[in-house]
Amino acid sequence: MCCKLFTVTEHQTITTSQIHVDRVTHTYETETGALPVLNDLTIKIEENRFTAVVGPSGCGKSTLTRLIAGLLIPDEGEVWLKGEHVSSPRSSVGMAFQNPVLLEWRSVLKNINLPLEIIPAEARAQVPSNRGQELLELVGLAGFGDKRPSELSGGMKQRASLCRALVHNPEVLILDEPFAALDAFTREDLWLTMLRLRDQEPFTGLLITHDLREAIFLADEVIVLSARPATNQYSLDLSDFKIRTLDDLYTNEAMDILNVLRGQIQQASEISLAER
């Protein structure tokens, strides 16, 4: 397997990618002054590909998700989804976070169906009436639709959160550290659930994570962001390295890949510390 350095050509065709973050720069204004977060960042993700983004803490990974979802507008550069310029929140994007944020006064199924109450009527009309139930069965929560969130374990809540993110058939699924707060056993079980979802519900995905094992288990490509203000530091194409079982994470090839990624993040972290 070859580790490929990420490069960006001078003029890429925007419409060929499901997600295209094109030379984006973004800065937050704080009480102590400007805080540059992203700098000339370019990322392309093709349709039905799954990309994991890793990097030092505070380098702008979550900011990237908000820009793709249209919750933020970049100071410079542009974000495109399937050839359409992103300038406002997008109903074609599903999002799941570290905190599942389920509403206790609603049943699990009604929590899952919440996006269907928000998206445009024409999009809602294309979603089967039993979509939520089908997703519950797919993630192993059949029979729990009438329960309240407080009756679910942490792992079950996160499964419900994934169902909610997928219920409206989004073109893009953004996962911002959705498994970080779970114990190791539950986290690995949800990795396997994600593989099943991808097999049966193909989608274009962006995963933000600090767990390198999670990144190589789930993703077709891993992008390492530099220290803040973040840009592309390194990219690893995993197309020829397919993991299907947890045991695959302990092969010599997997260990080599993890060591490469650790080295890149260590390099970014050292640069960040040196600049403080």
TILUM-638933 format. One record per residue (C-alpha): residue in three letters; z, x, y. Coordinates in steps of 0.1 Angstrom, whole numbers, plus 2048, in hexadecimal, padded with zeros to 3 digits. Each point is the difference from the previous one (the first is absolute). Layout:
ALAZXY/...
//
This chain:
MET800800800/CYS7F880C823/CYS8167FB81E/LYS7E97F881E/LEU809807824/PHE7FA7E2816/THR7E4804818/VAL7F07E9819/THR7DB801809/GLU7F57FD824/HIS7F27DD7FD/GLN80D7EB7E2/THR7F17DD7F9/ILE81C7E8808/THR7F27E37ED/THR8018117DE/SER8268027FF/GLN8187E37FB/ILE819813816/HIS7F581981B/VAL81A80F817/ASP7E9813818/ARG80E81C814/VAL81F7ED80A/THR81A80D818/HIS8207ED807/THR81F807816/TYR8207EC805/GLU8107FE822/THR8268057FC/GLU81E803817/THR7FD8267FE/GLY7DA801806/ALA7E07FF7EC/LEU8038047DA/PRO7DE80A7F1/VAL7FE7F27DC/LEU7DC8027F4/ASN7E581980C/ASP7DB7FC7F9/LEU8077F17DE/THR7E37F67EA/ILE8047EE7DE/LYS7E67EE7EC/ILE8077EA7E1/GLU7E47F27EC/GLU8017DC7F2/ASN8187FC7E2/ARG80D823804/PHE825807803/THR80C81B818/ALA82480E803/VAL80B810820/VAL81D819800/GLY80E818819/PRO82080B812/SER8197E580B/GLY7F77F3822/CYS7DC80B800/GLY7F17DE807/LYS7F97F17DE/SER80E7DE809/THR7EE801821/LEU7E08047ED/THR8067E07EC/ARG8067EC820/LEU7E080D80F/ILE7EC7F67E1/ALA8107DD800/GLY7F87FB824/LEU8247FF80B/LEU7FB81E817/ILE7E180B813/PRO7FA826801/ASP800812821/GLU7E08127F5/GLY7E87FB7E4/GLU7F97E17EC/VAL80A7EE7DF/TRP7E67ED7EC/LEU8047E97E2/LYS7E07FA7ED/GLY7EB80881E/GLU8147E9818/HIS81381081D/VAL8267FA7FE/SER80D7F4821/SER81A7E67F5/PRO8147F67E1/ARG7EA7FB7E2/SER8057E47E6/SER7EB8147E8/VAL81D8197FC/GLY81E7FB7E9/MET81F814806/ALA81F8087EC/PHE81D81580C/GLN8208117F4/ASN8147E1808/PRO7EF7E17F0/VAL80E7E981B/LEU8007E07EC/LEU80D7E1812/GLU81F7F27EF/TRP7FA7DC80A/ARG7DE8007EE/SER7FA8027DB/VAL7EF81F7F1/LEU7DF7EE7FD/LYS8027F3824/ASN80782380C/ILE7E280C7ED/ASN7EA7E580F/LEU80C807824/PRO7E081380A/LEU7EB7E17F7/GLU8127ED81C/ILE7F581B819/ILE7DC80A7F7/PRO7E27ED80E/ALA7F87DF7EF/GLU7DF80C7F3/ALA81081D7EE/ARG81C7EA7F3/ALA7E67E87F1/GLN7F381C7EA/VAL8228067F0/PRO8067ED7DF/SER81F7E8802/ASN8108127E3/ARG7FB82380E/GLY825807805/GLN8097F57DD/GLU7E58167F1/LEU80D81E813/LEU8237FA7F4/GLU7F48007DC/LEU7EC820806/VAL81F81380D/GLY8177F27E5/LEU8127E6815/ALA7F47E07EF/GLY81A7E5802/PHE81180F81F/GLY7EB7ED81A/ASP81C7E7807/LYS81C81A803/ARG80E80C821/PRO7FC82480A/SER8268067FB/GLU7FC7F87DC/LEU7E881D7FB/SER8078257FA/GLY7F281A817/GLY7E38077EA/MET7F87DC7FC/LYS8007FB826/GLN7E881C804/ARG7E97F07E6/ALA8017E0814/SER7F8814820/LEU7E180E7EF/CYS7F57DD7F6/ARG8057F5824/ALA7EA81D80C/LEU7E47F77E8/VAL8027DA800/HIS7E47FB81B/ASN7E88187EE/PRO80281B81B/GLU7E481A802/VAL81981B807/LEU8248047F2/ILE818816814/LEU81F80C7EF/ASP81A811816/GLU8198107E8/PRO8057E07ED/PHE8138107E3/ALA815819812/ALA8217ED7FF/LEU7FE7F87DA/ASP8108137E4/ALA7EA8187EC/PHE7FB7E97E2/THR7F77E2815/ARG7E9815816/GLU7EC80D7E2/ASP7FE7DD7F1/LEU7F07F4821/TRP7E781D7FF/LEU7F47F27DF/THR7FF7DD810/MET7EA80E81C/LEU7E880E7E6/ARG7FD7DE7F0/LEU7FA7F0822/ARG7E4818808/ASP7F07FA7DE/GLN8007DA805/GLU8007FC826/PRO7EB81D80E/PHE808808824/THR7FD81D819/GLY82280F804/LEU814817816/LEU82280C7F4/ILE819811817/THR8198137EA/HIS81881E7FF/ASP7FE8007DA/LEU7E58187F4/ARG8027F47DC/GLU7FA7DD80D/ALA7E280C815/ILE7EE8107E3/PHE8097E57E8/LEU7F17E4815/ALA7E6810817/ASP7DB80B7FD/GLU80681881D/VAL81F80F811/ILE7FE809825/VAL81A81780E/LEU8077FC825/SER80B81D816/ALA81F800814/ARG8017EA81F/PRO7E97FA811/ALA7F07FB7DF/THR7DC8077F6/ASN7F08067DE/GLN80F81F7F0/TYR7F47FD7DD/SER7F07E87E7/LEU8017FF7DB/ASP7E57EC7ED/LEU80F7F37DF/SER7E17EE7F4/ASP7FE8177E1/PHE8257FE7FA/LYS8087DE7F2/ILE8247F87F7/ARG8077E27EB/THR8228067F2/LEU82080F80F/ASP7FE81C7E6/ASP7E180C812/LEU81680A81D/TYR80F81C7EC/THR7E08127F5/ASN7F882380C/GLU7E37F2815/ALA8187E7811/MET81981B807/ASP7E5816810/ILE7F57E3817/LEU8247F980A/ASN805824808/VAL7E1801816/LEU80C7E1813/ARG82480D804/GLY7F282080E/GLN7EB7EE81A/ILE81E7EA80B/GLN81681F801/GLN7E7811817/ALA7FF7E1817/SER8267FE801/GLU803825809/ILE7E77FC81C/SER8147E280D/LEU8218137FF/ALA7F181E812/GLU7F47EA81D/ARG8227F0806/
//
